[in-house]
Amino acid sequence: MIYYQNMVNLEVKFVLMNKKEAKARIEALRNELNRHNHNYYVLNNPTISDYEFDILMRDLAQLEKLYPEFIIPDSPTQKVGSDLETPAEAKQEKSNNSEVPDGKNHFRQFPHKHPMLSLANTYNIEELKEFDQRIRKFTDQPYSYSCELKFDGTGINLYYKDGALERALTRGDGTVGDDVTENTKHIPSIPQHLRPGSGYPAEFEIRGEIYMPYEAFDKLNYERELNEEQEFANPRNAAAGSLKLIEPSQVSGRCLECILYHLIAEEFDVPTHTKAIECAASWGLPTSEYAKECSNIEEVTEYIQSWDEKRKTLPFPTDGMVVKVNQFALQKGLGYTAKIPRWAVAYKFKPEQALTQLISIDYQVGRTGAVTPVANLRPVQLSGTVVKRATLHNADQMKLLDIHYGDYVYVEKGGEIIPKITGVELSKRAVNAQPAIFPSVCPVCGTSLVRDEDEAKFFCPNSDNCTPQIEGKFIHFIGRKALNINAGEATIHQLFTKGYIKELEDLYNLTDFQLLSLDKWKEKSVANFKTSLEKSKSVPFGKVLFGLGIRFIGETTAKSLAARFKSIEGLKNATREELLETEDVGKALADSIIGYFKEPRHLNTIEKLKEAGLQLEIGASDTKVVSNVLQGKTIMITGNYSVPRETMKQYIEAHGGKVGSSVTGNTSYLVAGEKAGDAKLKKAEKLGIPVISEEDFYKIAASEKGADIGKPNGENEKDETLF
């Protein structure tokens, strides 16, 4: 039997195989596609491009068409990709500052009133015309198309009742979604209440996309790099991860946007999709300004072609154009398959790709010691810019590509931003080409590289004597989220190269003469720098701890550690068990902290920074103590409250209590809010720990020693200065 396969390089090949071989190939494709679906929807960490995924899906669909006896309901061709976690996945150990909850799926799940399906897609204008021909065969009535940009984000379904947002669900598996209502309330473009008197139905749902603009994506990844957190692969994954943050209040800092494009209402009589979206916009809902009604497929084609270049100037990610039959009556007649509507199709823009030659590979050492291979390329034009360098990510990716020096390689821009090598043109490889071998020693200091079992990257462990790591630590230390000192990378490089700084404390001993010797530095530059040094002495302990650059301590973790141990001395003397009891601290971080304080060099730096006047303990102003009515109590909190969780923690500490990081025999109360964690509830029950509601907790706190301490929302006048 012959079957058609569309290759990544767009060449069409015909492969001959028998029935047994076809069955094996079908099973292999299903396993591979399921794995990629899991990476994309659940882990938000895709390992192949959408284009490569679509090619695999087409291969599977073609084989199943030729061998229908092998089609199963659970095939990726027959079902929607799911972002729901399985219990086994939810139990996996999460990394520090994880985007997913610890121990379970944090979100309650609800069924969609109407299934959220996928869209058929094509990269071919001719296939788009075939779609139109199928519509023409179905009806002889006039019809039009709605043509709109396909925003590259994560799907959302909003339910409104009497003008108020009642529930927001992710797509999930198409039939059931995660309830992210509280999180969506922190996305400014999603109204919680519609404009009064604007004529909306009593109940309706409207679907759309949560997306992250490029500027917010760049900012987020920069912050994650500083915090030693894994960076997001692209804006789509960043949006999906941000929408499922554990703390709803943190969502507002991710600068997410929403665009809505599909209205479903039982009691709403409009004839077309275009008119329905116009109505939604009049109610105050965010809709796309780039949609256009086209009278025929030729207009659709023209509109698509006009955007193939224009889209590259947009401040947000798009990956295609969605074409929908505009008339609702015709949509209803065309109906659905198990997976897709027959009245819509997505035309996807092919990722712009360039072929150029690999000249050499640099191995860059970062602040944390991670070694990243970067390819030097023969300059080539790509997406409006000249690309000379591209990331190879890590040793595994180099091995997967089987890259050789002098190879001609395909380069794309990941998320339309970061150049990356996606393949090798083997037909152009020289006979005597030498394979690129990832180094076994640090390219800077010569120390043997190490690789943790669960890490993709190799690291140089010589953190105190490897030049780029030392400079990186200074750059991290002076950063806005750490000490916020008025200097930049170029300044640090000059100071280090001239031998003026070797340890962090040296920044506080620089002389005017040394500073004036720097390129372009004048008296005003020196004054500004010294002023910022003085201001850094009042930066709270948590930020100073973050600035020290201890491996795995991110900004959030630094705050947790500072709150728990109160001072650098308390942290230094903490046992491994005590560290592990702290919120956000895992085994790797606990070992990193213990190892840090074993180094005499680090202890000396801490003493010198203390002498310089830096805050290395919680100051009186860091936590305002209102009362001591919770003195000696360890309170564990779980779930959502009437106030943000961080406010609840501050409330407990302000009244003398201690916030527990896990349920133990020493826990006084477990305060269970909405969506409380099952694992914590079960453990509290097993240990006999009282489980109380938020309101009960306030009553208990007020009854301690007969005090009336109010609630953490400003209801009690005593607390207004704190909350």
C-alpha positions as CSV (number, residue, x, y, z in Angstrom):
1,M,0.0,0.0,0.0
2,I,1.2,3.5,-0.8
3,Y,0.7,6.4,1.5
4,Y,1.5,10.1,1.3
5,Q,3.8,11.9,3.7
6,N,4.5,15.6,3.8
7,M,8.1,16.1,5.0
8,V,9.3,19.0,7.2
9,N,11.3,20.4,4.3
10,L,8.1,20.5,2.2
11,E,9.2,17.8,-0.2
12,V,6.4,15.2,-0.9
13,K,7.5,11.6,-0.6
14,F,5.5,8.4,-1.2
15,V,6.3,5.6,1.2
16,L,5.5,2.0,0.4
17,M,4.4,-0.2,3.4
18,N,2.3,-3.2,4.2
19,K,-0.5,-3.4,6.7
20,K,1.6,-4.5,9.6
21,E,4.1,-1.7,9.0
22,A,1.3,0.8,8.7
23,K,-0.2,-0.3,12.1
24,A,3.2,0.0,13.7
25,R,3.7,3.5,12.2
26,I,0.2,4.6,13.3
27,E,0.9,3.5,16.9
28,A,4.3,5.2,16.9
29,L,2.7,8.5,15.6
30,R,0.0,8.4,18.2
31,N,2.5,7.9,21.0
32,E,4.6,10.8,19.7
33,L,1.7,13.1,19.2
34,N,0.3,12.4,22.6
35,R,3.7,13.2,24.1
36,H,3.9,16.4,22.2
37,N,0.3,17.3,23.2
38,H,1.3,16.7,26.9
39,N,4.4,18.9,26.5
40,Y,2.3,21.7,24.9
41,Y,-0.9,21.8,26.9
42,V,0.1,20.5,30.3
43,L,3.8,21.3,30.8
44,N,3.7,24.5,28.6
45,N,7.1,23.3,27.3
46,P,6.8,22.2,23.6
47,T,9.8,20.5,22.1
48,I,8.8,20.9,18.4
49,S,7.2,23.7,16.4
50,D,3.5,23.9,15.6
51,Y,4.4,23.2,12.0
52,E,6.3,20.0,12.8
53,F,3.4,18.9,15.0
54,D,0.9,19.6,12.2
55,I,2.9,17.5,9.8
56,L,3.0,14.5,12.2
57,M,-0.8,14.9,12.7
58,R,-1.3,14.9,8.9
59,D,0.8,11.8,8.5
60,L,-1.4,10.0,11.1
61,A,-4.7,11.3,9.6
62,Q,-3.6,10.1,6.1
63,L,-2.6,6.6,7.4
64,E,-5.9,6.3,9.3
65,K,-7.8,7.3,6.2
66,L,-6.0,4.5,4.2
67,Y,-6.4,2.0,7.1
68,P,-9.8,2.9,8.8
69,E,-9.8,-0.4,10.7
70,F,-7.0,1.0,12.9
71,I,-8.9,4.2,13.9
72,I,-9.6,4.4,17.6
73,P,-11.7,7.0,19.5
74,D,-8.6,8.0,21.6
75,S,-6.5,8.8,18.6
76,P,-5.1,12.4,18.5
77,T,-7.0,12.8,15.2
78,Q,-10.3,12.2,17.0
79,K,-10.0,14.3,20.2
80,V,-9.0,17.7,21.4
81,G,-5.6,18.3,23.1
82,S,-6.1,18.6,26.8
83,D,-4.5,20.9,29.4
84,L,-5.8,18.9,32.3
85,E,-3.3,17.2,34.6
86,T,-3.7,13.5,35.5
87,P,-3.3,12.6,39.1
88,A,0.1,11.0,38.4
89,E,1.3,14.2,36.9
90,A,0.0,16.3,39.7
91,K,2.0,14.3,42.2
92,Q,5.3,15.0,40.6
93,E,7.7,17.1,42.6
94,K,7.5,20.7,41.5
95,S,10.5,23.0,41.1
96,N,10.9,26.2,43.1
97,N,8.4,29.0,42.2
98,S,6.5,26.5,40.1
99,E,3.7,27.7,37.8
100,V,1.7,24.7,38.9
101,P,0.3,23.9,42.4
102,D,2.1,21.6,44.8
103,G,0.6,18.1,45.2
104,K,-2.6,18.3,43.2
105,N,-4.4,20.0,40.4
106,H,-5.2,23.3,42.1
107,F,-8.2,24.1,40.0
108,R,-11.7,22.7,40.3
109,Q,-13.1,21.4,37.0
110,F,-16.5,22.0,35.4
111,P,-18.1,20.8,32.2
112,H,-18.5,23.1,29.3
113,K,-22.1,23.7,28.4
114,H,-21.0,23.4,24.8
115,P,-17.8,21.5,23.8
116,M,-14.7,23.5,23.0
117,L,-13.4,21.9,19.8
118,S,-10.3,22.3,17.7
119,L,-10.0,23.9,14.3
120,A,-9.0,22.2,11.1
121,N,-5.9,23.9,9.8
122,T,-4.0,24.3,6.6
123,Y,-0.8,26.0,5.4
124,N,-2.0,25.9,1.8
125,I,-4.2,28.4,-0.1
126,E,-5.4,25.7,-2.4
127,E,-6.8,23.7,0.5
128,L,-8.5,26.9,1.7
129,K,-10.2,27.0,-1.7
130,E,-11.2,23.3,-1.4
131,F,-12.8,24.3,2.0
132,D,-14.9,26.9,0.1
133,Q,-15.9,24.4,-2.5
134,R,-17.3,22.1,0.1
135,I,-19.4,24.9,1.5
136,R,-20.7,25.7,-2.1
137,K,-21.7,22.0,-2.6
138,F,-23.7,22.2,0.7
139,T,-25.7,25.3,-0.1
140,D,-26.8,27.5,-3.1
141,Q,-27.6,30.4,-0.8
142,P,-25.3,33.4,-0.6
143,Y,-22.9,33.5,2.3
144,S,-19.9,35.4,3.5
145,Y,-16.8,34.8,5.7
146,S,-15.5,36.3,8.8
147,C,-11.7,36.5,8.5
148,E,-9.8,37.3,11.7
149,L,-6.2,37.0,13.1
150,K,-5.5,33.9,15.0
151,F,-4.0,35.0,18.3
152,D,-1.4,32.7,19.6
153,G,-2.3,32.2,23.3
154,T,-4.4,29.8,25.4
155,G,-8.1,29.3,25.1
156,I,-10.6,30.7,27.6
157,N,-14.4,30.4,28.0
158,L,-16.2,33.1,29.9
159,Y,-19.7,32.7,31.3
160,Y,-21.8,35.8,32.0
161,K,-25.0,35.9,33.9
162,D,-27.0,39.1,34.3
163,G,-24.0,41.1,33.1
164,A,-21.6,39.7,35.6
165,L,-18.7,37.3,35.0
166,E,-19.8,34.0,36.7
167,R,-17.1,31.6,35.6
168,A,-14.0,31.3,33.5
169,L,-12.9,27.9,32.2
170,T,-9.8,26.8,30.3
171,R,-10.4,24.6,27.3
172,G,-9.3,21.5,29.2
173,D,-10.1,18.4,27.2
174,G,-12.8,20.2,25.3
175,T,-15.6,18.9,27.5
176,V,-14.3,19.8,30.9
177,G,-12.1,22.8,31.8
178,D,-10.2,24.2,34.8
179,D,-12.0,26.9,36.8
180,V,-9.7,30.0,36.6
181,T,-12.3,32.6,37.4
182,E,-10.2,34.2,40.2
183,N,-7.2,34.4,38.0
184,T,-9.0,36.0,35.1
185,K,-10.2,38.8,37.4
186,H,-6.7,40.0,37.4
187,I,-6.6,40.4,33.6
188,P,-7.6,44.1,33.1
189,S,-9.2,43.6,29.6
190,I,-11.7,41.0,30.9
191,P,-14.7,42.9,32.5
192,Q,-16.2,41.5,35.6
193,H,-19.4,43.5,34.8
194,L,-20.7,44.5,31.4
195,R,-21.9,48.0,30.5
196,P,-25.3,48.6,32.1
197,G,-28.2,48.7,29.7
198,S,-26.2,47.6,26.6
199,G,-28.7,44.8,25.6
200,Y,-26.8,41.6,26.4
201,P,-28.6,38.3,26.9
202,A,-29.4,37.2,30.5
203,E,-27.0,34.3,30.1
204,F,-24.3,33.7,27.5
205,E,-20.8,32.4,27.0
206,I,-18.0,33.9,25.0
207,R,-14.8,32.3,24.0
208,G,-11.4,33.7,23.2
209,E,-7.7,33.7,23.8
210,I,-5.5,34.8,26.7
211,Y,-2.3,36.0,25.2
212,M,1.0,37.7,26.3
213,P,2.4,40.7,24.3
214,Y,6.0,40.4,23.2
215,E,7.2,43.2,25.6
216,A,5.7,41.4,28.6
217,F,7.1,38.1,27.5
218,D,10.6,39.5,27.2
219,K,10.3,41.1,30.6
220,L,9.0,37.9,32.2
221,N,11.8,35.8,30.8
222,Y,14.4,38.3,31.9
223,E,13.1,38.2,35.4
224,R,13.0,34.4,35.4
225,E,16.6,34.3,34.2
226,L,17.6,36.5,37.1
227,N,15.6,34.3,39.5
228,E,17.2,31.1,38.1
229,E,13.9,29.9,36.9
230,Q,13.3,28.0,33.7
231,E,12.4,30.5,30.9
232,F,9.3,30.1,28.8
233,A,9.7,28.8,25.2
234,N,7.4,31.4,23.7
235,P,4.6,33.9,24.6
236,R,1.9,31.2,24.2
237,N,3.4,29.0,26.9
238,A,4.0,32.0,29.1
239,A,0.3,32.9,28.9
240,A,-0.8,29.4,29.6
241,G,1.5,29.1,32.6
242,S,0.5,32.5,33.9
243,L,-3.2,31.8,33.7
244,K,-2.7,28.8,36.1
245,L,-0.6,30.6,38.7
246,I,-1.4,29.4,42.2
247,E,-1.8,32.9,43.6
248,P,-4.5,34.8,41.6
249,S,-3.0,38.1,42.6
250,Q,0.3,37.2,40.8
251,V,-1.5,37.1,37.5
252,S,-1.8,40.9,37.4
253,G,1.9,41.2,37.2
254,R,2.1,39.1,34.0
255,C,0.5,41.8,31.7
256,L,-1.9,39.3,30.1
257,E,-4.4,40.4,27.5
258,C,-7.6,38.8,26.2
259,I,-9.4,38.8,22.9
260,L,-12.8,37.3,22.4
261,Y,-14.1,35.9,19.2
262,H,-17.0,33.4,19.6
263,L,-20.3,34.1,21.2
264,I,-22.9,31.4,22.2
265,A,-26.3,32.5,23.5
266,E,-29.6,30.7,23.4
267,E,-31.7,33.8,23.6
268,F,-30.0,36.2,21.2
269,D,-31.3,36.7,17.7
270,V,-28.6,37.9,15.3
271,P,-28.0,36.5,11.9
272,T,-24.2,36.5,11.6
273,H,-21.1,36.0,13.6
274,T,-19.8,39.5,12.6
275,K,-23.0,41.1,14.1
276,A,-22.6,39.0,17.3
277,I,-19.1,40.2,17.9
278,E,-20.0,43.8,17.2
279,C,-22.7,43.4,19.9
280,A,-20.1,41.9,22.3
281,A,-17.8,44.9,21.8
282,S,-20.7,47.3,22.6
283,W,-21.2,45.5,25.9
284,G,-17.6,46.3,26.9
285,L,-16.0,42.9,25.9
286,P,-12.5,42.9,24.2
287,T,-12.8,41.9,20.5
288,S,-10.3,42.1,17.7
289,E,-10.0,45.2,15.6
290,Y,-8.4,43.2,12.8
291,A,-11.4,41.1,11.8
292,K,-12.9,41.6,8.4
293,E,-16.1,40.3,6.7
294,C,-15.2,39.0,3.2
295,S,-17.9,38.3,0.6
296,N,-16.0,35.4,-1.1
297,I,-12.9,33.2,-0.8
298,E,-10.9,35.5,-3.1
299,E,-11.3,38.4,-0.6
300,V,-10.3,36.0,2.1
301,T,-7.1,35.0,0.3
302,E,-6.2,38.7,-0.4
303,Y,-6.8,39.5,3.3
304,I,-4.6,36.6,4.4
305,Q,-1.8,37.5,2.0
306,S,-1.9,41.2,3.2
307,W,-1.2,40.0,6.8
308,D,1.6,37.6,6.1
309,E,4.1,40.4,6.3
310,K,2.1,43.0,8.4
311,R,1.7,40.5,11.3
312,K,5.5,40.7,12.0
313,T,5.0,44.4,13.1
314,L,2.3,43.5,15.7
315,P,3.2,43.7,19.4
316,F,1.7,40.3,20.1
317,P,2.0,36.8,18.7
318,T,-0.2,35.5,15.9
319,D,0.2,32.3,14.0
320,G,-2.4,32.5,11.3
321,M,-5.9,33.6,10.2
322,V,-9.2,32.0,11.2
323,V,-11.8,31.8,8.4
324,K,-15.5,31.2,9.5
325,V,-18.7,31.0,7.6
326,N,-20.5,34.1,8.8
327,Q,-24.1,33.1,8.7
328,F,-25.3,31.2,11.8
329,A,-28.0,29.3,10.0
330,L,-25.4,27.9,7.6
331,Q,-23.0,27.1,10.5
332,K,-25.8,25.1,12.1
333,G,-26.5,23.2,8.9
334,L,-22.8,22.3,8.3
335,G,-22.5,21.1,11.9
336,Y,-19.5,19.4,13.5
337,T,-17.3,16.4,13.5
338,A,-16.2,14.8,16.8
339,K,-13.2,17.2,16.9
340,I,-13.8,20.2,14.6
341,P,-16.6,22.5,13.3
342,R,-17.2,22.0,9.5
343,W,-17.8,25.7,9.1
344,A,-14.4,27.1,10.1
345,V,-10.7,26.5,9.2
346,A,-7.4,28.0,10.4
347,Y,-5.0,29.1,7.8
348,K,-1.6,29.0,9.5
349,F,1.4,31.1,8.4
350,K,4.4,29.0,7.7
351,P,7.2,29.8,10.1
352,E,9.7,32.0,8.3
353,Q,12.8,30.0,7.8
354,A,16.3,30.7,6.4
355,L,19.1,28.4,5.3
356,T,22.6,29.6,6.1
357,Q,26.0,28.1,7.0
358,L,27.2,27.4,10.5
359,I,30.6,29.0,11.0
360,S,31.5,28.1,14.6
361,I,30.0,27.5,18.0
362,D,30.6,29.6,21.1
363,Y,30.0,28.1,24.6
364,Q,28.7,30.9,26.9
365,V,28.9,30.6,30.6
366,G,26.1,32.3,32.5
367,R,25.9,33.7,36.1
368,T,24.7,30.3,37.4
369,G,27.5,28.5,35.6
370,A,25.1,27.1,32.9
371,V,26.9,26.5,29.6
372,T,24.9,27.4,26.5
373,P,26.0,26.7,23.0
374,V,25.5,29.6,20.6
375,A,26.0,29.1,16.8
376,N,27.8,31.8,14.8
377,L,26.2,31.9,11.3
378,R,26.9,33.4,7.9
379,P,24.6,36.5,8.2
380,V,21.1,35.9,6.7
381,Q,17.9,38.0,6.5
382,L,15.1,36.6,8.6
383,S,11.7,38.2,9.7
384,G,13.0,41.7,8.9
385,T,16.4,41.4,10.7
386,V,19.8,40.1,9.9
387,V,20.6,37.0,12.0
388,K,24.2,36.2,12.8
389,R,23.8,34.0,15.9
390,A,21.3,31.4,17.0
391,T,20.9,29.3,20.1
392,L,21.5,25.6,20.1
393,H,20.0,25.3,23.6
394,N,22.0,22.5,25.1
395,A,24.1,19.3,24.5
396,D,21.0,17.2,24.0
397,Q,19.7,19.5,21.2
398,M,23.1,19.5,19.5
399,K,23.1,15.7,19.6
400,L,19.5,15.5,18.3
401,L,20.4,17.8,15.4
402,D,23.6,15.9,14.7
403,I,25.2,19.2,13.9
404,H,28.6,19.4,12.1
405,Y,30.9,22.3,11.6
406,G,30.2,23.9,8.2
407,D,26.7,22.5,8.0
408,Y,23.9,24.4,6.3
409,V,21.2,24.9,8.9
410,Y,17.6,26.0,9.0
411,V,17.0,29.0,11.3
412,E,13.7,30.2,12.6
413,K,12.7,32.8,15.1
414,G,11.1,31.1,18.1
415,G,7.9,33.0,19.0
416,E,9.0,35.4,16.2
417,I,11.7,36.7,18.6
418,I,14.6,34.4,19.4
419,P,16.6,32.8,16.5
420,K,17.0,29.1,16.8
421,I,18.4,26.3,14.7
422,T,15.6,23.8,13.8
423,G,17.3,21.5,11.3
424,V,20.3,20.6,9.1
425,E,20.3,20.3,5.3
426,L,22.1,17.0,5.0
427,S,22.4,17.2,1.2
428,K,24.8,20.1,1.6
429,R,27.1,18.5,4.3
430,A,30.7,18.2,3.3
431,V,32.2,14.7,3.2
432,N,34.9,15.6,5.7
433,A,32.6,17.6,8.0
434,Q,33.5,17.2,11.7
435,P,30.8,16.8,14.3
436,A,30.4,19.5,16.9
437,I,31.2,18.0,20.4
438,F,29.9,19.7,23.5
439,P,32.9,20.4,25.8
440,S,33.6,18.4,28.9
441,V,35.3,21.3,30.7
442,C,34.4,25.0,31.2
443,P,35.5,27.0,28.1
444,V,36.6,29.8,30.4
445,C,38.3,28.3,33.5
446,G,38.8,24.7,32.4
447,T,36.9,23.1,35.3
448,S,35.2,19.8,34.5
449,L,31.5,20.4,33.8
450,V,28.8,18.7,35.8
451,R,25.2,17.9,35.0
452,D,22.4,17.3,37.6
453,E,20.3,14.3,36.9
454,D,17.2,16.3,36.1
455,E,18.9,19.2,34.3
456,A,19.2,19.7,30.6
457,K,22.2,21.9,30.9
458,F,25.8,21.3,31.9
459,F,27.2,23.6,34.6
460,C,30.6,24.9,35.6
461,P,30.8,24.3,39.4
462,N,33.7,26.8,39.9
463,S,31.3,29.6,40.8
464,D,33.8,31.7,42.8
465,N,36.7,31.7,40.2
466,C,35.0,31.5,36.8
467,T,35.1,35.1,35.3
468,P,31.7,35.2,33.6
469,Q,30.0,33.8,36.7
470,I,31.7,36.4,39.0
471,E,30.7,39.3,36.7
472,G,27.2,37.8,36.4
473,K,26.9,37.8,40.2
474,F,27.7,41.5,40.3
475,I,25.2,42.2,37.6
476,H,22.6,40.2,39.5
477,F,23.5,42.0,42.8
478,I,23.1,45.5,41.4
479,G,19.8,44.6,39.6
480,R,16.5,46.4,40.2
481,K,14.9,43.5,42.1
482,A,18.0,43.2,44.3
483,L,20.1,46.1,45.6
484,N,19.1,48.5,42.7
485,I,22.5,50.1,42.3
486,N,23.0,52.7,39.6
487,A,25.4,50.8,37.3
488,G,25.2,48.4,34.3
489,E,26.9,45.4,32.7
490,A,29.5,47.6,30.9
491,T,30.4,49.3,34.2
492,I,30.7,46.0,36.0
493,H,32.9,44.6,33.2
494,Q,35.2,47.6,33.4
495,L,35.4,47.5,37.2
496,F,36.2,43.8,37.1
497,T,38.7,44.0,34.3
498,K,40.6,46.8,36.0
499,G,40.8,44.7,39.2
500,Y,38.7,47.1,41.3
501,I,36.1,44.5,42.3
502,K,36.5,40.8,43.1
503,E,33.9,40.3,45.8
504,L,30.5,41.9,46.2
505,E,31.7,44.0,49.2
506,D,34.3,45.7,47.0
507,L,31.5,47.8,45.4
508,Y,31.2,49.7,48.7
509,N,34.9,50.5,48.9
510,L,35.4,52.1,45.4
511,T,37.1,55.4,45.4
512,D,36.3,58.5,43.3
513,F,39.6,58.1,41.5
514,Q,38.7,54.5,40.5
515,L,35.3,55.5,39.3
516,L,36.5,58.5,37.3
517,S,38.9,56.2,35.5
518,L,36.0,54.4,33.9
519,D,35.0,55.3,30.3
520,K,32.6,58.2,30.0
521,W,32.4,58.6,33.8
522,K,32.3,62.2,35.2
523,E,31.7,63.7,38.6
524,K,27.9,63.4,38.2
525,S,28.1,59.7,37.3
526,V,30.2,59.1,40.4
527,A,27.7,61.0,42.6
528,N,24.7,59.1,41.2
529,F,26.5,55.8,41.8
530,K,27.4,56.6,45.4
531,T,23.9,57.9,46.1
532,S,22.5,54.6,44.9
533,L,25.0,52.7,47.1
534,E,23.7,54.6,50.1
535,K,20.1,53.8,49.2
536,S,21.0,50.1,48.9
537,K,21.9,50.0,52.6
538,S,18.2,50.4,53.4
539,V,17.0,47.7,51.0
540,P,15.1,45.0,53.0
541,F,16.8,41.7,54.0
542,G,14.7,39.7,51.5
543,K,16.1,41.6,48.5
544,V,19.6,41.5,49.9
545,L,19.3,37.7,50.2
546,F,18.1,37.5,46.7
547,G,21.0,39.7,45.6
548,L,23.6,37.3,47.1
549,G,22.9,35.0,44.1
550,I,22.7,31.8,46.0
551,R,21.8,29.1,43.5
552,F,18.0,28.4,43.2
553,I,17.0,31.3,45.5
554,G,14.6,33.3,43.4
555,E,12.9,36.6,44.4
556,T,9.8,34.9,46.0
557,T,11.9,32.2,47.7
558,A,14.1,34.9,49.2
559,K,11.1,36.6,50.8
560,S,9.9,33.3,52.2
561,L,13.4,32.5,53.7
562,A,13.7,36.0,55.1
563,A,10.3,35.8,56.8
564,R,11.0,32.4,58.2
565,F,14.6,32.8,59.5
566,K,14.5,36.6,60.2
567,S,18.3,37.1,59.6
568,I,21.3,35.8,57.6
569,E,22.5,34.2,60.9
570,G,19.2,32.4,61.3
571,L,19.4,31.1,57.7
572,K,23.1,30.1,58.1
573,N,22.3,28.0,61.2
574,A,19.1,26.4,59.8
575,T,19.1,22.6,59.5
576,R,18.2,20.9,56.3
577,E,14.9,19.8,57.9
578,E,14.0,23.4,58.9
579,L,14.8,24.6,55.4
580,L,12.6,22.0,53.8
581,E,9.7,23.1,56.0
582,T,9.9,26.5,54.4
583,E,7.5,27.5,51.7
584,D,9.1,27.2,48.2
585,V,12.1,25.3,49.4
586,G,12.9,21.9,47.8
587,K,15.8,19.5,48.3
588,A,18.0,21.1,45.7
589,L,17.6,24.6,47.2
590,A,18.1,23.3,50.8
591,D,21.4,21.7,49.7
592,S,22.5,24.8,47.8
593,I,21.9,27.0,50.9
594,I,23.9,24.6,53.2
595,G,26.7,24.4,50.7
596,Y,26.8,28.2,50.3
597,F,27.4,28.7,54.0
598,K,30.1,26.1,54.2
599,E,32.4,28.3,52.1
600,P,34.6,30.7,54.2
601,R,34.7,33.1,51.2
602,H,31.0,33.5,51.4
603,L,31.0,34.0,55.1
604,N,33.6,36.7,54.7
605,T,31.5,38.5,52.1
606,I,28.5,38.4,54.5
607,E,30.5,40.0,57.3
608,K,31.9,42.7,55.0
609,L,28.4,43.5,53.7
610,K,27.2,43.7,57.2
611,E,30.0,46.1,58.0
612,A,29.1,48.2,54.9
613,G,25.6,48.6,56.5
614,L,23.4,46.3,54.4
615,Q,20.2,44.9,56.0
616,L,21.0,41.3,56.8
617,E,18.1,40.8,59.1
618,I,14.4,41.6,59.2
619,G,14.1,45.2,60.4
620,A,11.4,46.7,62.5
621,S,9.9,48.3,59.4
622,D,9.8,45.1,57.4
623,T,7.0,43.5,59.4
624,K,4.7,45.9,61.3
625,V,3.6,44.1,64.5
626,V,0.1,45.1,65.5
627,S,-0.4,42.7,68.4
628,N,1.0,39.5,69.9
629,V,-2.4,37.7,70.2
630,L,-1.2,34.8,67.9
631,Q,2.2,34.5,69.6
632,G,3.3,30.8,69.7
633,K,0.7,29.8,67.1
634,T,1.7,28.2,63.8
635,I,-1.0,28.7,61.2
636,M,-1.1,26.8,58.0
637,I,-3.2,28.3,55.2
638,T,-4.6,26.6,52.1
639,G,-7.0,27.6,49.3
640,N,-8.4,31.0,48.4
641,Y,-9.6,33.7,50.8
642,S,-11.5,37.0,50.7
643,V,-8.1,38.6,50.6
644,P,-4.9,37.7,48.8
645,R,-2.9,34.9,50.4
646,E,0.1,37.2,50.9
647,T,-2.2,39.6,52.9
648,M,-3.3,36.7,55.0
649,K,0.3,35.8,55.7
650,Q,1.1,39.4,56.7
651,Y,-2.0,39.4,59.0
652,I,-0.8,36.3,60.8
653,E,2.8,37.6,61.3
654,A,1.6,41.1,62.2
655,H,-0.3,39.5,65.2
656,G,2.7,37.5,66.3
657,G,1.8,34.2,64.6
658,K,4.0,32.0,62.4
659,V,2.9,30.9,58.9
660,G,3.6,27.2,58.5
661,S,4.9,25.8,55.2
662,S,3.4,22.4,55.6
663,V,1.0,20.6,58.0
664,T,2.9,19.1,60.9
665,G,2.3,18.1,64.5
666,N,3.3,21.6,65.5
667,T,0.5,23.2,63.4
668,S,-2.0,25.1,65.5
669,Y,-4.7,25.5,62.9
670,L,-5.2,24.8,59.2
671,V,-7.3,27.6,57.8
672,A,-9.1,26.2,54.8
673,G,-10.4,28.6,52.2
674,E,-12.2,27.9,48.9
675,K,-10.5,25.1,46.8
676,A,-8.4,24.0,49.8
677,G,-5.8,21.4,49.0
678,D,-7.1,17.8,49.6
679,A,-3.6,16.5,50.6
680,K,-3.3,19.2,53.4
681,L,-6.9,18.5,54.6
682,K,-6.2,14.8,54.8
683,K,-2.9,15.3,56.6
684,A,-4.5,17.6,59.1
685,E,-7.3,15.1,59.8
686,K,-4.7,12.3,60.3
687,L,-2.7,14.4,62.7
688,G,-5.7,15.8,64.5
689,I,-5.1,19.4,63.5
690,P,-8.1,21.7,63.8
691,V,-9.4,22.6,60.3
692,I,-11.2,26.0,60.4
693,S,-12.7,28.4,57.9
694,E,-11.4,31.9,57.3
695,E,-14.3,33.5,59.3
696,D,-13.7,31.0,62.2
697,F,-10.0,31.9,62.2
698,Y,-10.8,35.6,62.6
699,K,-13.1,34.8,65.5
700,I,-10.5,32.6,67.2
701,A,-7.8,35.2,66.7
702,A,-10.1,37.8,68.2
703,S,-10.9,35.6,71.2
704,E,-7.3,35.0,72.1
705,K,-6.6,37.0,75.2
706,G,-9.9,38.8,74.7
707,A,-8.5,41.0,71.9
708,D,-10.5,42.4,69.0
709,I,-8.0,42.5,66.2
710,G,-10.3,42.8,63.2
711,K,-9.9,41.4,59.8
712,P,-7.1,41.9,57.2
713,N,-9.2,44.1,55.0
714,G,-9.2,47.3,56.9
715,E,-12.5,46.7,58.7
716,N,-10.8,47.3,62.0
717,E,-9.2,50.7,62.4
718,K,-6.1,49.3,64.1
719,D,-5.2,47.4,61.0
720,E,-5.7,50.1,58.4
721,T,-2.0,51.1,58.4
722,L,-0.9,47.6,57.6
723,F,-3.6,46.4,55.3
